[in-house]
Amino acid sequence: MCGIAGCWEPQAGRDADALAALARRMGQTLHHRGPDDDGVFVEAAAGLALAHRRLAIIDLTPLGHQPMPSADARYVIVYNGEIYNFEEVRSELAARGHSFRGHSDTEVLLAAIVEWGIDGALSRCDGMFAFALWDRAERQLWLARDRVGKKPLYYGRTPHGLVFGSELKALLGHPRFEPEIDTDALTSLLRYDYIPAPRSIYREVRKLEAGHCVRFDEATLAGTGWPPSRPFWDAQARIRAALANPFGGSEEDALAALDELLRSAVRLRLHADVPVGLFLSGGTDSSLIAALAQRESAQPVQSFTIAFADRHDVDGAYARRIAAHLGTAHTEFRVSGADALAVVPRLPEIYDEPFADVSMVPSVLVAQLARRQVKVALSGDGGDELFFGYSRYLRALRNWRWHAYLPQGLRRLLGRWLVRGDLEIARTGGLRTIGMEMAAEDIDGIYLNRISRWRSPLRVVHGAEEPPTAYTARPLADAGLSPAQRMMSLDFLAYLPEDVLVKLDRSGMSVGLEARSPLLDSRVAEFAFSLPDAMRARESEPKHLLKALLRRYLPDELVDRPKAGFGAPVGSWLSGPLREWADDLLSEESLRRDNLLDASSVLRRWNAFKRGERKWHTHLWSVVMLQSWLAWQRDFRAARRSA
């Protein structure tokens, strides 16, 4: 796992030394992602520079060094990720006459591109990755991001061309990159706690979408628009294909197929030339991954969990019992509230753009602690979105069924009357909450209400338009999905890559820890898409199929337990130890400094919260994270200018 960065500015007029210095400067901002090695490549005649920071996982020798040229010298790549099936692809390439100097997956990816082209290579290589590929013959630059969106990739414009990188820090490392805040994107942050691709916090920057690649040439660099990206693995198309060819076997057949798929996914992700461990929270997903990993390993697998010393921690107790039953080498890190609070000031630097998922704090803590012993950790992410794990799914379905008791016209009229005025009041419960649900046209509208923090962010962000997202554009509306399938699909398209996997990537890579998610193997995802609701979305037992499979490895008393979140008590923090810090960030002077938000709307909620209206902490946390990030990026950009 690594960090990549670079620029392509044909008209900037830099010589080779200047380009190399610029690339190193951009790459150095990503040192945390790749502390083991660094390298640059320049082609001065084209005005191109590539930078790489390496976290050595496969082939620890210098033969894995990047930027790496292809054997025929046509291509040069900077690559962040792991191709899990690289040995299989390598064997196929060897049979076609390719030879290899080392045994890195990077070299295999390059050879696959030489043999089959970009599309053919991407269709064969299954893993998590983001890369930039320079085609020296065609003078084209390709950017690509993995199928599910595990690894990030940003790209933006300078006055002379293109900059790109694993994180925004790398783009900010370019001296001519002076972006402006995208106020439209802020409406997404307030509603969802994150900014979905393809937008970013900056107007001049795009995030490459999951499963997509994009090609740049000198003509597109000279233009003002963005070249269209295209999918090489289209999640929507895969969902449609699964619906057209649903799984037709029994539940026992489904369990056997899922067991085989997950064991294969885990086996591939245990491969590394460095120590591998796993996160074990005690919940269904991480416990299943732990069970399968231990079964595939000849030695005890190292497992890690955190337990909060100053509160009753049920998860820690379950994790200990599960580890003992499976025989993992378990480490429990006991952390205090003070340990968690110490992370908060660093969140803007770690997460790189405004981000407000409250579980980002414990995610950083467990990554920091696991990194003391391992360089790679398996996680259970993906189970909720693929196998109906969120309680909000149940609540939305319940409310959707209530709609049937009133005629549509009357229901919507009554709903609009109940939610007149301040829509944010619906967050506090009562009739307005019911009204927001009644006014919804369909399950998409009900679910949007369930996942929204600010219900009307346009009233808070100055001069903004709310951009469409998967939750508002209604993708797959004609696909015949059930209400449960629709919610899971929307989360797979948006929440998973833009929140869950951002959290996993940034928390791990902030300390040079690679996180791998077997449940998000594309074969597992496509299998889940094909399952009927009776197996995949059973309301009486969320994650029914995963739990049924887990019972093959654990006794019932360790499987049948309530779901526990991996969050943080931000309400208590904001009213207690973080109150003075938040008071400063949410002061009228601070809010008016950037003039992005309506200060009166924010202050009204902050003052109500301080008077004891606890529900407002979910609204306020996103604003506090934005304000904290704005202060950080001002300091970061000022330091960059003076360097």
N, C-alpha and C positions, 0 to 999 in steps of 0.2 A: 504494500500500500504506500502511496506516495502523494506528492504535490506536484502539479504541473502548471506552467505559466508560459507566456510568450507574447510576441507582437509581430505584426506584419504591416510595415509602413513603407511601401515602395518609393514614396516621394520624400521621405524624411531626410535622406542624404547622409546617414550615419555610416561611418566606416566599420570594419570588423571589430576593432577594439571597443568602439563606443557601443555597438550592438551587444557585444559580450558583457560589458559592464552593466548595461541596462537589464539584460536577461538575468544576471546574477542578483541584481537589486530586487527584481520582481520575485525571483525564486526564494530569496532569503526571507521574505515575509511568510513563507510556508515551511520554515525550518521544522516546526512542530510536527508537520505531516511526514517529514522525511529526514530524520536526524542522522542517518547512517552514511549518506553520500550525496554529492550534488554534481551537476554537470550542465553545460550549455552547448548549444549548436547555433552557429550563425551562417547565413548565406548572404553576404553583404550585397552582392549584385541584385538580389531580390528585396533587400531590406527586411529580412526575416530573422527572428531570433527565438529559440526555444530554450526553456529552463526546466530542470528537473530536480526535485528533492526526493531521495530514496529512503524508504523504509524497507529494508531487505527481509523478505519472507521466503521467497523461492530463489535458489541459486545465490548464495551469499558471496560468491566470488566476484571479482571485477568483470567477469563475463556477463553479469547482469546489469552493468552500468548503463545509464541513459543520460542523454538522448542516444538512441540506438539506431544505426542504419541497417537497412535490409542487406541481405547477402549480395544483391545485384546493385546496391548503392542508389537505387531509384528513390527509395522512401527513407524518411527519418521520422522516428516516433518519440513522443513523450507520453507516458502511459501510467495511469493510476488505477490499480485494481488487481484482480486475480481472475484468470481464466481457469475455472475449476476442471474442465474437461481437456486441459491442454495436452495431457499425455496421449489421450485418444487421438486428438487432432495431429499431434506430432507423429504418431505412428502412421497415420494416413499420408502425411506429407513425406515421410521417409520412404514410404512405398512408391512415391511419385518422383523420387530422386533427390529430395532436399537433404542436405546435411546440416548439422548444428554444431556450433562451437561450444556452447554451454548447455544448461538445462533449464533456462528461465522460460516462463510463459510469454514474456515479451518477445523473445526471438521466435517463438511459435506463432504468435499473432502476426508478426511481420511476414513470416514465410507464408502464412495463410492468405495474407493480402496479395503477396506476389503471385501465388498460385490461382486464387479464385477472385481477386478483386475485393473491393470494400464490402459489397453486398454479400458475396459468397462467404467471405471470412466471418462477417457478423452473424450470418445465419448458422454457422457451425460452432462458433465460440460462445459457450454459455458461462456466464460469470457476472462479476460486478466490476465495472470499469468506467473510466472516462479517459479519452485520449485525444491528442492532436497529432495528425499525420501530415507531413509535408511531402507532396509529390513533386520531386525535383524535375521530372520530365515534363509534366503538364503545368507546372507552376500553380498548383492548387493546394489549398489547405483544407483538410477534413477535420471536423470535430464530431465526436460520437459519445453517447452516454448509454449505459447498460439498460437492459430490458425493463427492469422494475424501477430504476432510479436510485440505486444504492449510493452511487458516487456522483458528486456535484460537478458542474462545469458552467462557468459564466463566460460571456463574451460581450465586448462593448466597443464603442467607437472612440477614436481620438481624432484630432484634426487631420492626421495623415493616414489613418487606416484602422487596424483592428488590434485589440488586446484581448487576452483570454486568460483564465486561470481556474484553479480548483476552488478558490475563495476570492471574495471581493478584495481582500487585502492585497493580493497579487496585482490586480488591476490598478489599485490605488498607488502601487509602487512605481507606476509609470509617471514620469514628470509632466507629461502633457495631458494626462487623464484628469479632467475636472468635471465630474458628473454633478447633476442636480437631483434633488429628491423628487421622486415620482409620487405626487399626492394621490393619484388614483390608486396606486399600490397600497397606500396607507389605509384605504377603506377595507381592503382585504385583510390587512393585519388586524384591524379592530374587530372585524367580523369573525375571522378564523383563528387568530393568534399566529398566523404565518402568511407569507406572500407566495401564492401559487405560481409555478412556471406557466408561461414563459416570462412573466414580469419579474422584476427585482425591485429593490428599494430605490434604484437609480433609473432615471428615464433612459439613459444612454446604454443600459446594460440589459441583456436578456439571459435567462437561464435556459440551457438546452433541455428540452423535455425528455422524460424517460423513454427509452427505446427509440430515440431519434438520432439522426446524423444530419450534418449540414456542410455544404461545400462552399468555400470562398475562392474566388479568382480575382484578378486585378480589376475586372469590369465591375464586380459586385463591391469591391473596396472603393471604387470611384463613385459609386452611386450613394444615395441617401437612405434607401430602404434596406431592410434585412432580407437576405436570400431565404426562401422558404426551406424549413427543415422538413425531413420526411422520415416516417417510421420504418425501421427495419424489423421491429416487433411491435405490432399494434395491439394494445390490450383490448380495445373495443372490438377489433376484428376477432381476437381470440375468444372473447366472451360470446360473440355471435356464433362462431364456429362450434363452441361447446354446446350452445342451446340447440343448434341444428343437429348435433350428434350427442345427445345426453347419455350419461352413464346408465346402462340398463340392467346391471347385475343386482344381486342382493346386497344387504348391508355387510354380510360376511365377505362377499366379493370386494366390496369397497374398502373394507378394513385391510384385506390382504394387499390390495393394490396400493393403498396409502402407505402401509407399512414398508412395502418394497421401495416406493418412491422416496420416502423420507430417509430410509436407511442408506440409499444410494446418495442422496443429497448430503447427509451428514458425513458419510465416508469421504466424499470428494472434499468437503470443507475441513476435514481433519488433516489434510495433506499440507505440510509446511516443513521448512528446514529450521524452524524455531519452535519454542514451546507453545502449545495450544491449550487453552482452557475454555471455560464456558460460564456464562452468567446463570445463576440458579436462584430465582426469586421464590420458588415454592409453588408458583402457579402452574396451570396446565401446560402452557406452551414451553416454558423453559424446562419443566420437569420431563416432558417428552423428549426434548432434544438431549437432555442429560442422560436419559435412559438409553437412547439410541447410540449416543456417543460412547458411553461406557461399554455397550455391547460390541461396538466396532473396535475398541481399543484393547490392546493386550496389557496395558498398564492403567492404574487408576487415573482418570481424567481429573485435572484440577478444576474445581468449581468454586465460584465466588458469590457471595451475597453480602449486602450491607444491612445492619440492624441499627436502628436509632436507639441510642442508649437512654434517652430521656423520654421515651414513650413506649407503651405496650406494643410489642412487635410480633404479630402473629406470623407474618411471612418468614421471619428468621427462624422461628421454631419449626415450621413445616420444612423449610429448606434443609435444616439440620437432619431431620428425620429421613427425608428423601435421599439426601447424600449418604447417610448411613446405610440405608436399604440398598442403594445402588452400588456402594463401594467407591464413590469418588473421593478424591483427596480434597476435602472441603476446607475452605477458609471463610470465616465470618468476620467481616470488618465492622466493628462497633464504632459508630460515629455519633457525634452530638449535634444538637441544633446549632451550636457555634461553628462546627465544621461546615455545616450546610450554608450558614450565613456568610462564611468567609469566601464562598464561591461566587456569591451574587455580584459583587463588583466586577468580576472577571467575565461575566456572561456576555457582554457585548463583544469583547475580543474573541471569545471562544466561538460564538455562534455567527459572528461576522456580519449579519444583517439583523434588523429587528425580528425577534422571535419570542413567543410568550407561552409556550407549552410549559406548565408548571413542573412537569416531571424532568425538565432539563437539569435541575439541580442534582437530584440523586443520580441521574445518568452520568454526570460529570464525576461525582464522587466514586461510583463503583468502577468507572474506567480508570481513574487515577490509582485506585487501590489495586485493581487487577494487574495493571501495568508493572507493578513491582515484581511480578512472578512470571508473566507471560507476555507475548507480543501479539498473539491472536486469541480472540474469544468468540465462541459461538453464542448467538442470542436466539430468543424465541419470537422475535418480531414477525408479524404477518399472520399469526393465528387468529387474531380478532377479526381482521378484515376478510379473511378467506373462509372462516368457519363460524361466523355469527357470534362474536364474543362480547360485544359491547352492550351494556344495559340500556343505552340509549336506543338501540334497535328495538328492544322490547317495549319501551315507553312509546316510541313512535308508532309501532304497530297497534298498540292498545288504542291510542288516540285516533288512528286512521279508522279503526273499526267503529269508534264512537260516531264518526261522521255519518254512518249509515242510518242513524236514528233521526236525522233531520234532512229535509229536501235540500239539495245543493244551493239553490238560490237563497232560501231563508237562512241557511247556515252561514253563507258567505256574507250576507247582509248583516246578520247579527255579529259576526266576527269583526267586520269593519267598524261597527258601532262601538264594540267593546274596546278596540285598540286605538280609538281616536286620541289625538294628543301625543303625549310622550310615549313612544314605543318602548323605550328602555324600561319603563315601569313593569313591563311584562316579565322582566327578570326576577322580580321580587315575589311572584306568585299571584294568586287571586284570579279575578275575572279576566283581567287583561291577558294573563298567560293562557287561559282557555280561549280567549278571543283570537290570539295569534294563531292557534292551532285551527280554529274554526274557519278562519279566513283563507287558509291554504287550499289550493286547488286540488292537490294530489299528495301522494306520499313524499314527493320531492320537496314540496313546500313545507310539510310538517317536519321533515328531517332537517331542512335548512334552518328552521326555527330552533330545533334542538341543538344544533352545533354552533349557532351564532352567539358570540359574546355581545357586541353592540348590534342591536337589531336595525338601527338606522345610522350607519356610519357616515352617510352623506351629510347629516346634520352636525357632525363633529369636525370633519376634515374640510378645510377651506378650499373652495373652488375645484372640487374633485368630481369625477364621474366614476361610479363603481364598475370595474371591468367584469366581464363575464368569467365564470369559472365552471368547473364540472357541475357544481351544485345548482347553478342558475341557468346554464345553457341546455340542460336536459339532454345530455348524450344518451344514446341507446333507448330513447323514448319509444321507438317503434319496434323494439327487439322482443317484446313480450316477456320481459322480466317480471317476476313476482315482486311485491313491495320489499320483501326481505332481500332479494337479489339486487334490487335497485340500490338500496342503501349500501350494501357491501361493495357493489361495483363503483359507486361514486367515491367511496372511501379509498378503494384500490387505485382509482385514477388520480385522486387529489391528496387526501389526507395522508395516505401511506408514504408516497414519495416526497411530499413537501413538508411534512411534519415529522412523522415517526422516523423516517430514514435520515432526515436532516439531523435530528437529535442524536441518532446512533452514530452517524459519521462525525459530526463536530465534537461530540463528547469523547469519542475514542481517539480521533486523530489529534485532538488537543494535547494528548500525551503520547502520541506515536503508538496507538493500539489499534489493530485492525479488527473490526467486528464483522462476523459472517452470519448470515441468516438462512439456515436450511429450509425453513418453511416458505421462503420466498424464491426457492428454485422455480424457474418458469414451468417446469413439468408439473410440479406440485400445484402451482397456481392454476394451470390449465385443467388439471384433474378436478380441482375444487370447483371451477366454473361449471363443470359438466354435471355436478351432483344435483339431485332433486332436493327441494326444501326439506323433505322428511329426514334426509340424512345430514344436510348441511346447515339448515336453519331451524332446528327444532326449538320452539319457544319454551317447552318444558325443561329443556336442558341445553342451554347455549354451549356451543362447541361440542356437541354430542359425539361426533365421530372422533375427534381428537381425544376426548375422555375415554371413549370405548377402547381406543387403541392404547391409551396410557394404562388402562386396567390390565393389559397383558404384561406390564412391567412393574406395576406398583399395586399394593393392596388398596381396596376401596376406600379405606379411611384416609389415605393420602391423596386420593383423587377427588372425592366428593367434598369439596370445601367451597365456601363463597369466594367470588372473585374479589381481589383486592387491587386497588390502583397503585401506581408507582409515582405518586404525586408529592407535593410539598405543601405545607400548611401556610400558604401565602397570606391568607386572611389574618392569621395570628401574627405573622411576621410584620405585615403592614401596620397592624394596630399596636405592635410591641417593639421589638428591637430595630425594625427598619423604618419606624415612623418618622424619625427625624430626617433620614436620608430621603424618604419619599416626599416628605413635606417640602424639601428643597427642590426636588425634581418637578413637583406638581404645584409649585408656587406660581402665581400669576406672572411674575417677571420671567421665570424660566419658560413657561408655556408660550409667552408672547415673543420670546427671543427669536425663535424660528418661524413663528406665525403660521404654523401648519395646522393647528387644531384650534377649535373654538374653546377658549380658556374658560368661559362661563359654564359650558356643558361639563367639562372635566371637573372643575372646582365644585360644582353642585354635587357631583357624585362623591368626590373626595370628602367634602364636609359632612355629607350624610353618612358616609362610612365611619368617619371619626365619631359621629354621634351614636354609632351602634348598629347601623343598617348593614349587616355583614354581607349581604348578597352582592354588594357592589365591588368586592375585591376582584371578581373575575373580569369586570370591565377595566378596573384600574390597573391591574397587573400589565396588560398590554400597553397601556399608556406609559407606565413607569419604565417598562423595558424599552419603549421607543425613546423616551427622554434620556435614559441612561446611554443608549446607543448613540444618540445625537451628540452627547457630550464626548463620548469615546472617539467617534469618527472625526470630530473637530480637532481633538488632540492628535490623533493619528495623522491626519492630513497636514497639520501644522508641523509635526516632527518630520514628516516626509519632505516638506518644502525646505526646511532648514538643514537637511542632511547633505 
